[in-house]
Amino acid sequence: MTDTPPRLSRLVFHGPLSEPRADGMVRRLAATRPRSVLDIGCGWAEMLLRLLAAVPEAKGTGIDIDGEDLARARRNAGARGLDDRVEFVEESALGTPRGPADVVLCLGASQALTTAEPSTAEALRELRRLVNDGGRVLLGEGFWERPPTESELSGMWPGAAASDHHDLATLLDLAVEAGFRPEWTETADRREWEEFESGYQADLEVWLAGHPEHPLAAGIRERLDRHRAQWMSYRGVLGIAYLTLVPVTAAG
């Protein structure tokens, strides 16, 4: 066994997203024949790369502040022969000038677009600015499956509050208010969540089992146990909606 803790090698997507659902999203977006794709908070950009592979005439840009994830994205792009059609930039997406694009991906990263709290309404307005008329936005956004209890909130992320998310109906209303019509609405199911959360922890859990006395073990154990407790607090309460949004063309 290696002495170096591995990182997220079990995850294809950095979120609760299955292969069949991702395939359907790519098909719908590819049918619009985009020439430009912008990925906000792209991470290792799996959806961006799949969309570029499906639309040979498209070029893409991925923005993220995590250099390690971007390095993985660049390796994957090179392995798939896509590195001449995609650019990855390590920078903040706040106020980004890198649009508008025909397709904008924002999967679990709307907070990167604004300093407002809660961020959803302002992020949706930013996404409308970043997408061309006739284009599409694919938004992955958290929502409450049901109102969380105070006990559940206390076990989630630090400072978790009921105001951190909306219910699904309100999320859709906010998208409409920001200048979109929802073409497709879907939500992650229990299996997708369990595969994501298990995959998020699995590399380190296996490493820790084999290295209980390693100098890094105590910190990793504390982090894993804390995240597992948080997951158990939001399991069945926090959902992820995947919204394919069509911008409303301005009159004029």
Beta strands, then each sheet from edge to edge (+ up, - down):
strand 1: 36-40
strand 2: 59-64
strand 3: 86-90
strand 4: 101-107
strand 5: 131-144
strand 6: 180-187
strand 7: 238-247
sheet 1: 3+ 2+ 1+ 4+ 5+ 7- 6+
end
